[in-house]
Amino acid sequence: MRLTQNVGGIDKIARIVGGLALVGAAVYLGMWWLAAAGALLALTGLVGRCGLYYLLGINTCRTQPKP
């Protein structure tokens, strides 16, 4: 299964900023599971692909990349 890019624009920025904020809060509070959730959120923003979006048929990219 090859996921196409389905996270774009403001969604990417929100995921990266939110993920880094969660990681920072997790380091401060000492909650490893919160750091894992934040890292996953930031990673999906950096990569531009989200498995949950794929399953739900959501796409926030304006244009599709060429295959």
N, C-alpha and C positions, 0 to 999 in steps of 0.2 A: 504494500500500500504506500503510495507516494502522495503526501499531502501537498496541495498547492498553497501558495501564499494567500491567506485569508484574513490577515490582520494588517490594517493600514492606517496611515494618518494619525489622527488624534488618539485613536485606540492604542497605537504603539506607544506613544508618549505617555499616556495614562498608565499603561501596564508597566513600563520601565520605572516611572516615578513612584507608582504605588508599590511595586515590588521592592524597590530599594528602601522605601519608607518602612515596609514590613520587616525587612532584614535588619534595619537599624533599630527598630523597636524590639525585635527579638533578641538582639545582642544586649540591649539595655535591660530587658526583662528576664533574660536567660531562658527563653522558650524556643527549643530547637524546632518544634513543629511549625512555629510561626516563621522562622527563618527559611524552612523548606518551602512553605507556601509562597513566601516572597520571592525566593530564588526562582521558583517555577513560573511565577507571574512575570518577572523580569526577563526570563529566558524566552518566553513566548513572545514578548514584545520585541526583543532583539532579533529573533529568528523570523518573526512575521508569520508564524504558523501556529494554529491552536487546534488541538484535537477535538475539543468540545464544540468549537465552532463548526468543524467539519461534520461532526455527528448531527448537529442541529441545522445544518445547511445555511449558516450565517457567513456572510462575506462583507467585510468593511473596506476592502480594497476598491479603488476607483477603476483600475484597469487590471486585467489579468496578464501575467508575464507570458512570453512566448514559450511553447514547450520545447 
